[in-house]
Amino acid sequence: MSDLLTQGQRRLIVAATLVTIAITSLAGCALFDRFPRLTIPMVLTDDSGAVDVTTHPIEITDDVCNKTLECVEAYRTDQADYYRFSSREMANE
């Protein structure tokens, strides 16, 4: 059968196969991506068995999220303040 395919045709088949694998892999990542549904309390109360580095979380959303700082959720802990925004672009601003 290899005699029936030219070098260019074989390269095309390999390239198409690699593109198909890449698209399938990326679709799977998007399907199982939990970042869009991730909230600050989920991060602060993660039960993954990792060392808890946040103590005394207090919700401060009503106090800090306003027209000046357009966040959708905010928490303060003894270690840091955590803010969640509606998009990555808003977080970058």
C-alpha distances in whole Angstrom, upper triangle without the diagonal:
4,5,5,7,10,12,15,12,11,15,16,14,15,19,19,18,21,23,23,24,27,28,28,30,32,33,34,36,38,38,40,42,45,47,48,50,51,55,58,59,56,55,59,59,55,55,52,54,54,58,60,61,62,66,68,66,68,67,68,66,69,71,68,66,68,67,67,65,62,61,60,61,63,64,66,66,68,65,64,64,61,60,57,56,55,52,51,52,55,55,54,58
4,5,5,8,9,12,10,9,12,14,12,13,17,17,17,19,22,22,23,25,27,27,29,31,32,33,35,37,38,39,41,45,46,47,49,50,54,56,58,55,54,58,58,54,54,51,53,53,56,58,59,61,65,67,65,67,66,67,65,68,70,67,65,66,66,66,63,61,60,59,60,62,63,65,65,67,64,62,62,59,58,56,55,54,51,49,50,54,54,53,56
4,6,7,10,12,11,11,14,16,15,16,19,20,20,22,25,25,26,28,30,31,32,34,35,36,39,40,41,43,44,48,49,50,52,54,58,60,62,58,58,61,61,58,58,55,57,57,60,62,63,65,68,70,68,70,69,70,68,71,73,70,68,69,69,69,66,64,63,62,63,65,66,68,68,70,67,66,66,62,62,59,58,56,53,52,53,57,56,55,58
4,7,10,12,10,10,14,14,13,16,18,18,19,22,23,23,25,27,29,29,31,33,34,35,37,39,40,41,43,47,48,49,51,53,56,59,61,57,57,61,61,57,58,55,57,57,60,62,63,64,68,70,68,70,68,69,67,70,72,69,66,68,67,67,65,62,61,61,62,64,65,67,68,70,67,65,65,62,61,58,57,55,52,51,52,55,55,54,57
4,7,8,6,6,10,10,10,12,15,15,16,18,20,20,22,24,25,26,28,30,31,32,34,36,37,39,40,44,45,46,48,50,53,56,58,54,54,57,58,54,55,52,54,54,57,59,60,61,65,67,64,66,65,66,64,67,68,65,63,64,64,64,61,59,58,58,59,61,62,64,64,66,63,62,61,58,57,55,53,52,49,47,48,52,52,51,54
4,5,5,6,9,10,11,13,14,15,17,19,20,21,23,25,26,27,29,31,32,33,35,37,38,40,41,45,45,46,49,50,54,56,58,55,54,58,58,55,56,53,55,55,58,59,60,61,65,67,65,67,65,66,64,67,68,65,63,64,63,63,61,59,58,58,59,61,62,64,64,66,63,62,61,58,57,54,53,52,48,47,48,51,51,50,53
4,6,5,6,9,10,11,12,14,16,17,18,20,21,23,24,26,27,29,30,32,33,35,36,38,39,43,43,44,47,48,52,54,56,53,52,56,56,53,54,51,53,52,55,57,57,59,62,65,62,64,63,64,62,65,66,63,61,62,61,61,58,57,56,56,57,58,60,62,62,64,60,59,59,56,55,52,51,50,46,45,45,49,49,47,50
4,5,5,6,9,10,10,12,14,15,16,18,20,21,22,24,26,27,28,30,32,33,35,36,37,41,41,42,45,46,50,52,54,51,50,54,55,52,53,50,52,51,54,56,56,57,61,63,61,62,61,62,59,62,64,61,58,59,58,58,56,54,53,53,55,56,58,60,60,62,59,57,57,54,53,50,49,47,44,42,43,46,47,45,48
4,5,5,6,9,10,10,12,14,15,16,18,20,21,23,24,26,27,29,30,32,33,35,36,40,41,41,44,45,49,51,53,50,50,53,54,51,52,49,51,51,54,55,56,57,61,63,60,62,60,61,59,62,63,60,58,59,58,58,56,54,53,53,54,56,57,60,60,62,59,57,57,54,52,50,48,47,43,42,43,46,47,45,48
4,5,5,6,9,10,11,12,14,15,17,18,20,21,23,25,26,27,29,31,32,33,35,38,39,40,43,44,48,50,52,49,48,52,52,49,49,46,49,48,51,53,53,55,59,61,59,60,59,60,58,61,63,60,57,59,58,58,55,53,52,52,53,55,56,58,58,60,57,56,55,52,51,49,48,46,43,41,42,46,46,45,48
4,5,5,6,9,10,11,12,14,15,16,18,20,21,23,24,26,27,29,30,32,33,37,37,38,41,42,45,48,50,47,46,49,50,47,48,45,47,46,49,51,51,53,56,59,56,58,57,57,55,59,60,57,54,56,55,55,52,50,49,49,50,52,54,55,56,58,54,53,53,50,48,46,45,43,40,38,39,43,43,42,44
4,5,5,6,9,10,10,12,14,15,16,18,20,21,22,24,26,27,28,31,31,35,36,36,39,41,44,46,49,46,45,49,49,46,47,44,47,46,49,51,51,52,56,58,55,57,55,56,54,57,58,55,53,54,53,53,51,49,48,48,49,51,53,55,55,57,54,52,52,49,47,45,43,42,38,37,38,41,42,40,43
4,5,5,6,9,10,11,12,14,15,17,18,20,21,23,25,26,27,29,30,34,35,36,38,40,43,46,48,45,44,48,48,45,46,43,45,45,48,50,50,52,55,57,55,56,55,56,54,57,58,55,53,54,54,54,51,49,48,48,49,51,52,54,55,57,54,52,52,48,47,45,43,42,39,37,39,42,42,41,44
4,6,5,6,9,10,11,12,14,15,17,18,20,21,23,25,26,27,29,32,33,34,37,38,42,44,46,43,42,45,46,43,43,40,43,42,45,47,47,49,52,55,52,54,53,54,52,55,57,54,51,53,53,52,50,48,46,46,47,49,50,52,52,54,51,50,49,46,45,43,42,40,37,36,37,41,40,39,42
4,5,5,6,9,10,11,12,14,15,17,18,20,21,23,24,26,27,31,31,32,35,36,40,42,44,41,40,44,44,41,42,40,42,41,44,46,46,47,51,53,51,52,51,52,50,53,54,51,49,50,49,49,47,45,44,43,45,46,48,50,50,52,49,47,47,44,43,40,39,38,34,33,34,37,37,36,39
4,5,5,6,9,10,11,12,14,15,16,18,20,21,23,25,26,29,30,31,33,35,39,41,43,40,40,43,44,41,42,39,42,41,45,46,46,47,51,53,50,52,50,51,49,52,53,51,48,49,49,49,46,44,43,42,44,46,47,50,50,52,50,48,47,44,42,40,38,37,34,32,34,37,37,36,39
4,5,5,6,9,10,11,12,14,15,17,19,20,21,23,24,28,29,30,32,34,38,40,42,39,38,42,42,39,40,37,39,39,42,44,44,46,49,51,49,51,49,50,48,51,53,50,48,49,49,49,47,44,43,42,43,45,46,49,49,51,48,47,46,43,42,39,38,37,34,32,34,37,37,37,40
4,5,5,6,9,10,11,12,14,15,17,19,20,21,22,26,27,28,31,32,35,38,40,36,36,39,40,37,37,35,37,37,40,41,42,43,46,49,46,48,47,48,46,49,51,48,45,47,47,47,44,42,40,40,41,43,44,46,46,48,45,44,43,40,39,37,36,34,31,30,31,35,34,34,37
4,5,5,6,9,10,11,12,14,15,17,18,20,21,25,25,26,29,30,34,36,38,35,35,38,39,36,37,35,37,37,40,41,41,42,46,48,45,47,45,46,44,47,48,46,43,45,44,44,42,39,38,38,39,41,42,45,45,47,44,43,42,39,37,35,34,32,29,27,29,32,32,31,34
4,5,5,6,9,10,11,12,14,15,17,19,20,24,25,25,28,29,33,36,38,34,34,38,38,35,36,34,37,36,40,41,41,42,46,47,45,46,45,46,44,47,48,46,43,45,45,45,42,40,38,38,39,41,42,45,45,47,45,43,42,39,38,35,34,32,29,28,30,33,33,33,36
4,6,5,6,9,10,11,12,14,15,17,18,22,23,24,26,28,31,34,36,32,32,36,36,33,33,31,33,33,36,38,38,40,43,45,43,45,43,44,43,46,47,45,42,44,44,44,41,39,37,37,37,39,40,43,43,45,42,41,40,37,36,33,33,31,29,27,29,33,32,32,35
4,5,5,6,9,10,11,12,14,16,16,20,21,22,24,26,29,32,34,30,30,34,34,31,32,30,32,32,35,36,36,37,41,43,40,42,41,42,40,43,45,42,39,41,41,41,38,36,34,34,35,37,38,40,40,43,40,38,38,34,33,31,30,29,26,24,26,29,29,28,32
4,5,5,6,9,10,11,12,14,15,19,20,20,23,24,28,31,33,30,29,33,34,31,32,30,33,33,36,36,37,38,41,43,40,41,40,41,39,42,43,41,38,40,39,40,37,34,33,32,33,35,37,40,40,43,40,38,37,34,32,29,28,27,24,23,25,28,28,28,31
4,6,5,6,9,10,11,13,14,18,19,20,22,24,27,30,32,29,29,32,32,29,30,28,31,31,34,35,36,37,40,42,39,41,39,41,39,42,44,41,39,40,41,41,38,35,34,33,33,36,37,39,40,42,40,38,37,34,33,30,29,27,25,24,27,29,29,29,33
4,5,5,6,9,10,11,12,16,17,19,21,22,25,28,29,26,26,30,30,27,28,25,28,28,31,32,33,34,37,39,37,39,37,39,37,40,42,39,37,39,39,39,36,34,32,31,32,33,35,37,37,39,37,35,35,31,31,28,27,26,24,23,25,28,27,27,31
4,5,5,6,9,10,10,14,15,16,18,20,23,26,28,25,24,28,29,26,27,25,28,28,31,31,32,32,36,38,35,36,35,36,34,37,39,36,34,36,36,36,33,31,29,28,29,31,32,35,35,38,35,33,32,29,28,25,24,23,20,19,21,24,24,24,27
4,5,5,6,9,10,13,15,15,17,19,23,26,27,24,25,28,29,26,27,25,29,29,32,32,33,33,36,38,35,36,35,36,34,37,39,36,34,35,36,36,33,31,29,28,29,31,32,35,36,38,36,34,33,30,28,25,24,22,20,20,22,25,25,25,28
4,5,5,6,8,12,14,15,16,18,22,24,26,22,23,26,26,23,24,22,26,26,29,30,31,31,35,36,33,35,34,35,33,36,38,36,34,36,37,37,34,31,29,28,28,30,31,34,34,37,35,33,32,29,28,25,25,23,21,21,24,26,25,26,29
4,5,5,6,10,11,12,14,15,19,22,23,20,20,24,24,21,22,20,24,23,26,27,28,28,31,33,30,32,31,32,30,34,35,33,31,33,34,34,31,28,26,25,25,27,28,31,31,34,31,30,29,25,25,22,22,21,18,18,21,23,22,23,26
4,6,5,9,10,10,12,14,18,21,22,19,20,24,24,22,23,22,25,25,28,28,28,29,32,33,30,31,29,31,29,32,34,31,29,31,31,32,29,26,24,23,23,26,27,30,31,34,31,29,28,25,23,20,19,18,16,16,18,21,20,21,24
4,6,8,11,11,12,14,18,21,22,19,20,24,24,21,22,21,25,25,28,28,29,29,32,33,30,32,30,31,29,32,34,32,30,32,33,34,30,28,25,24,24,27,28,31,31,34,33,31,30,26,25,21,21,19,18,18,21,23,23,24,27
4,6,9,10,11,12,16,19,20,16,17,21,20,18,19,17,21,21,25,25,26,26,29,30,28,29,28,30,28,31,33,31,29,31,33,33,30,27,25,23,23,25,26,29,29,32,30,28,27,24,23,20,20,19,18,18,22,23,22,24,27
4,6,7,9,9,13,16,18,14,15,19,19,16,18,17,21,20,23,23,24,24,27,28,25,27,25,27,25,28,30,28,26,28,29,30,26,24,21,20,20,22,23,26,26,29,27,25,24,21,20,17,17,16,15,14,18,19,18,20,23
4,6,5,6,10,13,14,11,12,15,15,13,15,15,18,18,21,20,21,21,24,25,22,23,22,24,22,25,27,25,23,26,27,28,24,22,19,17,17,19,20,23,23,26,24,23,22,18,17,14,15,15,14,14,18,19,17,20,22
4,5,5,8,11,13,11,11,14,15,14,17,16,20,19,21,20,20,19,22,23,20,22,20,21,19,23,25,22,20,23,24,24,21,19,16,15,14,16,17,20,21,24,22,20,19,15,14,11,12,11,11,11,14,15,14,16,19
4,6,9,12,14,12,13,16,17,16,19,19,23,22,24,23,23,22,24,25,21,22,20,21,19,22,24,22,19,21,22,23,20,17,15,13,13,16,18,21,22,26,24,22,20,16,14,11,10,9,9,10,13,14,13,16,18
4,6,10,11,9,11,14,15,14,17,17,21,21,23,21,22,20,23,23,20,20,18,20,18,21,23,21,19,22,23,24,21,18,15,13,13,15,17,20,21,25,24,22,20,16,14,11,12,11,12,13,16,16,16,19,21
4,7,9,7,8,11,12,11,14,15,18,17,19,17,18,17,19,20,16,18,16,18,16,19,21,20,18,21,23,23,20,18,14,12,11,13,14,17,18,21,20,18,16,13,12,9,11,11,12,13,16,16,14,17,20
4,6,5,7,9,10,11,14,15,18,18,19,16,17,15,17,17,13,14,12,14,12,16,18,17,15,18,21,21,18,16,12,10,8,10,10,14,15,19,18,16,14,10,10,7,10,11,13,14,17,16,14,17,19
4,5,5,6,9,10,14,15,17,16,17,14,14,11,13,13,10,11,9,11,11,15,16,15,14,18,20,20,17,16,12,10,7,7,7,10,11,15,14,12,10,7,8,7,11,13,14,15,18,16,14,17,19
4,5,5,6,8,11,14,16,16,16,13,13,11,12,12,8,10,9,12,12,15,17,17,16,20,23,23,20,19,15,13,10,10,8,11,11,15,15,14,12,10,11,11,14,16,18,18,22,20,18,21,23
4,6,5,6,9,11,14,14,15,12,14,12,14,14,12,13,13,16,15,19,21,20,19,22,25,25,22,21,17,15,12,13,12,14,14,17,17,16,15,12,13,12,15,16,18,18,22,20,18,21,24
4,6,5,9,10,12,11,12,10,11,9,12,13,11,13,13,16,16,19,20,19,19,23,25,25,21,20,16,15,12,12,11,13,12,15,14,13,13,10,11,11,15,16,17,17,20,20,17,20,22
4,6,9,11,12,11,11,8,9,7,8,10,7,10,11,14,15,18,19,19,19,23,26,25,21,21,17,16,13,12,9,10,9,12,11,11,11,10,12,13,16,19,20,20,23,21,19,21,23
4,6,9,11,11,11,8,10,9,10,11,9,12,13,16,17,21,22,21,22,25,28,28,25,24,20,18,15,15,12,13,12,14,14,15,15,13,15,15,19,21,22,22,26,24,22,25,27
4,6,8,8,10,8,11,10,12,14,13,16,16,19,20,23,25,24,24,27,30,30,26,25,22,20,17,17,15,16,15,17,16,16,17,15,17,16,20,21,22,22,25,25,22,25,27
4,5,7,10,9,12,13,14,16,15,18,19,23,23,27,28,27,27,31,34,34,30,29,25,24,21,20,18,19,17,19,19,19,20,18,20,20,23,25,25,25,29,28,26,28,31
4,5,9,10,13,14,16,18,18,21,22,25,25,29,30,29,29,33,35,35,31,30,26,25,22,22,20,21,19,21,19,20,21,19,21,21,24,25,26,25,29,28,26,28,31
4,7,8,12,14,15,18,18,22,23,26,27,31,32,31,31,35,37,37,33,33,29,28,25,24,22,22,19,20,19,21,22,21,23,23,27,28,29,28,31,31,28,30,33
4,6,9,11,14,17,17,21,22,25,26,30,30,29,29,33,36,35,31,31,27,26,24,22,20,20,17,18,16,18,20,19,21,22,25,27,27,26,29,29,26,28,30
4,6,9,11,15,15,19,21,24,26,29,29,28,29,33,35,34,30,31,27,27,24,22,19,18,15,15,14,16,18,18,21,22,26,28,28,27,30,30,26,28,31
4,6,8,11,12,15,18,20,22,25,25,25,26,29,32,31,28,28,24,24,20,19,16,15,12,12,11,13,15,15,18,20,23,26,26,25,29,28,24,26,29
4,7,10,11,15,17,19,21,24,24,23,24,28,30,29,25,26,23,23,20,17,14,13,10,9,8,10,13,13,17,18,22,25,25,24,27,26,22,24,26
4,7,7,11,13,15,17,21,20,20,21,25,28,26,23,24,20,20,17,14,11,9,6,7,6,8,10,10,14,16,20,23,24,23,26,24,21,23,25
4,6,9,13,15,17,20,20,20,22,25,28,27,24,25,22,21,18,15,11,9,6,6,7,9,11,12,16,18,22,25,26,26,29,27,24,26,27
4,6,10,12,15,18,17,18,20,23,27,26,23,24,21,20,16,14,10,8,5,6,9,10,11,13,16,18,22,25,26,26,29,27,24,27,28
4,7,9,12,15,15,15,16,20,24,23,20,20,17,16,13,10,6,6,4,7,9,9,9,10,12,14,18,21,23,23,26,23,21,24,24
4,6,9,11,11,12,14,18,21,21,18,19,16,15,11,9,5,5,6,9,12,11,9,10,12,14,17,20,23,23,25,23,20,24,24
4,6,8,9,10,11,14,18,18,15,16,13,11,8,6,4,6,9,12,14,12,10,9,10,12,15,17,20,21,23,20,18,22,22
4,6,5,6,8,11,15,15,12,13,11,11,8,5,5,7,10,13,15,12,9,9,9,12,14,17,19,20,22,18,17,20,20
4,5,6,5,9,12,13,10,10,8,7,5,5,7,9,13,16,17,14,11,10,8,10,11,13,17,18,19,16,15,18,18
4,6,6,8,12,13,11,11,10,9,8,8,10,12,16,19,20,17,14,13,12,13,14,16,19,21,22,18,18,21,20
4,6,8,12,11,10,12,11,12,10,9,10,11,15,17,18,16,13,13,12,14,15,17,20,22,22,18,18,21,19
4,6,9,9,7,9,8,10,9,7,9,11,14,17,17,14,11,11,9,11,12,15,17,19,19,15,14,17,16
4,7,8,5,6,5,7,7,7,10,13,16,19,20,16,12,11,9,10,10,12,14,16,16,13,12,15,14
4,5,5,5,7,9,10,11,14,16,20,23,23,20,16,15,12,13,12,13,16,18,17,13,14,17,14
4,6,6,9,11,13,14,18,19,23,26,26,22,18,18,14,15,13,13,16,17,16,12,14,16,13
4,6,9,12,14,14,17,18,22,24,24,20,17,16,13,14,13,14,16,17,15,12,13,14,11
4,6,9,11,10,14,15,19,21,21,17,13,13,10,11,9,12,13,14,13,10,10,12,10
4,7,9,11,14,17,20,23,22,19,15,13,10,9,7,8,11,12,12,8,9,12,10
4,6,7,11,14,17,20,20,16,12,10,6,6,5,7,9,11,12,8,8,11,11
4,7,11,14,17,21,20,17,14,11,8,6,5,6,10,12,13,10,11,14,14
4,7,11,14,17,17,14,11,8,6,5,7,9,12,14,16,13,12,15,16
4,7,10,14,14,11,7,6,4,6,9,12,14,15,17,14,12,16,16
4,7,10,11,9,6,5,7,9,12,15,18,18,20,17,15,18,19
4,7,8,6,4,6,9,12,15,19,20,20,22,20,17,20,20
4,5,5,6,8,11,14,18,21,23,22,25,22,19,22,23
4,6,8,11,15,18,21,25,26,25,27,25,22,24,25
4,7,10,13,17,20,23,24,23,25,23,20,21,23
4,6,10,13,16,20,21,20,22,20,16,18,19
4,7,10,13,17,18,17,19,17,14,16,17
4,7,10,14,15,14,16,14,11,14,15
4,7,10,12,12,13,11,8,12,12
4,7,9,9,12,9,7,11,12
4,5,7,9,6,6,9,10
4,7,8,7,8,11,12
4,5,5,6,9,10
4,5,5,6,9
4,5,5,6
4,5,5
4,5
4
